[in-house]
Amino acid sequence: MSCMMEFDATGRMRDSRMTPGVIRSAERMTYTNVNKVLEGDAEASARYATLVHHFQDMKTLALLLNARRNEHGSIDFDLPEPVIEFDDEQRMINITRSERNVAHRLIEEFMLAANRAVAGYLLGRGLATLHRVHEKPDAKKVLEFEDMAKAFGYTLGVADLHQREIAVRHGRVPAPAKRGRPDSFAHGRERGMRVTLPGSQEISITPQHYQRLLKKLAGKPTERIVSYLMLRSLKQARYAADSLGHFALGFDEYAHFTSPIRRYPDLIVHRTLKWALAHPHQGAPLDPHSAAHAQAAVYSSKQLEELATETSEAERRAASAERELKDWKTAQFMEQHLGDEYEGLIISVQKYGCFVELLEVFVEGLLPIGALEEAADARCVYRERDHAIVAISGPERPRGRGAAKSKQRSWGLGDRVQVRAERIDPMRRRVEFALVG
C-alpha cells in the first residue's frame, strides 16, 4: 500500500490518496550515501548524478514539514542509542553513540506525514482501526521533573502546577544540613517525613512547554541529563482502538502505517485501508468481524481493543528484550576493559549509588554508594531534596587497597567523575565502577 501526498510551498498537505502499488527501486541507497549527496560530497554526487535533484527536493520538503511540526509543538529529544561495533571476526571493538543525519530525518518526516494522512483518511471514512496514541503526562510526573530540573535552574513553566505536602505517619528523615556545611547532614534530631503531591490531577500542559525548554537546553552541558529527565516524565506511547492524539508529536490523529513487515499494528491498518479502498462508497458495517488472516478487513471495537492491548504488551516485551541483549553485550565488552579508567557523567542518583555514563565509550554503569564511602572515608547518604549523595562526618572508614581518598563530599546529577571499571554484576548484566582520585 502506498500513500501519495501533495504539499504546497509552505509544507501544508493539500491532498492525499491511498492506493495499492509496487515499489520499483531506481537505486540501492543507504542513509550514509544520501547524507553524502546532501552534504555536497563530490564523489557521491557524481555517482548518483541523476538522483541529486530529487534528494535536494526531498530535503527541502522535509525541512518544511519539520518546521510545521515545530509550530505545533512537536517534541524532538534526539537522544542517542548505543551502537556496538564489530571487527571482521565479529569481535566487539567499541560502543558508540548513534547519529541521526539529515537523511534519517528526511525519511522520518515522510513517514510521519504518511502515518498521519492514513489515520486522517480512515477517521474521515468512519472506519475503526488501531491508533498510535500518546497521552499527556500525569501531574505527579511533571511535578517530579520540575523538582529535579530546579537543581539545574530550569522549569517547564506550567502556570497552574502547584503542590501539597502530606505528612507520613511514623515516617522519619535525617536532619537537613546546615547552610554552608554539607557535613552536618543527619547531625541532629530526625524530622517527620513529608511527601509532595500535585495539588490537582489536571494541569494545562502542552507539547510547547517541553519544546521551549529543549530549545533553551540546546548545546548546553546539561542538555543530555535534563532531556533524559523530561523523557521520563512523559507517558509511554501505546496502541489504542480510539484516536486519542499524540502528545509528543502534537498530532490530533496518528496511526502506524509505514512498516507492515515488522509491526503487526501497521498490518492491521493496511488491512483496514484495503477494505476502505475496495468499498469507496460504503461506511463501516454494522457488525464488523474480521477473519484472522484476511487481506482486507474491518475490525470490531472488541477486536481492536484486544489487539491494542496485545500489541502494546508485545512492544514492551520486545523493547525489554532488546535492552537486555544490549546490556549483556555491553557487559561482555566492559569485561575486557576491567581496570581501565574513564571520565563519566552522573545521569541518575539513587539511594544505592549513582549511574554514570562514560564519555569515551557509550556505556552506563553503577557507581555504588559503597565505592563513594570508600573514596570519601565517610558514611554516605542519599539527600532527597536535591537528589544527591553526600558524605557525612564521622569516624574514618578503612579504605581498600589502592583506594584514593576523595576531596569531593557530594555527588549529584550532572557532576563529572573519574571512574575505574571495577567489576561486572553478572545478575544485572552491568558494569560497576570505583571512584578514582
Sequence and secondary structure as in RCSB ss.txt:
>XXXX:A:sequence
MSCMMEFDATGRMRDSRMTPGVIRSAERMTYTNVNKVLEGDAEASARYATLVHHFQDMKTLALLLNARRNEHGSI
DFDLPEPVIEFDDEQRMINITRSERNVAHRLIEEFMLAANRAVAGYLLGRGLATLHRVHEKPDAKKVLEFEDMAK
AFGYTLGVADLHQREIAVRHGRVPAPAKRGRPDSFAHGRERGMRVTLPGSQEISITPQHYQRLLKKLAGKPTERI
VSYLMLRSLKQARYAADSLGHFALGFDEYAHFTSPIRRYPDLIVHRTLKWALAHPHQGAPLDPHSAAHAQAAVYS
SKQLEELATETSEAERRAASAERELKDWKTAQFMEQHLGDEYEGLIISVQKYGCFVELLEVFVEGLLPIGALEEA
ADARCVYRERDHAIVAISGPERPRGRGAAKSKQRSWGLGDRVQVRAERIDPMRRRVEFALVG
>XXXX:A:secstr
 EEEEEE TTS EEEEEEE      SS   HHHHHHHHTT HHHHHHTGGGHHHHHHHHHHHHHHHHHHHHTT  
      EEEEE TTS EEEEEE    HHHHHHHHHHHHHHHHHHHHHHHTT    EEEB    HHHHHHHHHHHG
GGT     TT  EEEEEEEEEEE    BTTBGGGTT S  EEEEEEEES S     HHHHHHHHHHHTT TTHHH
HHHHHHHHS   EEESS   BTTTTBSS    S TTT HHHHHHHHHHHHHHHSTT    SS    TT SS    
HHHHHHHHHHHHHHHHHHHHHHHHHHHHHHHHHHHTTTT EEEEEEEEEETTEEEEEESSS  EEEEEHHHHHHH
HTSEEEEEGGGTEEEEE SS     TT       EEETT EEEEEEEEEETTTTEEEEEE  
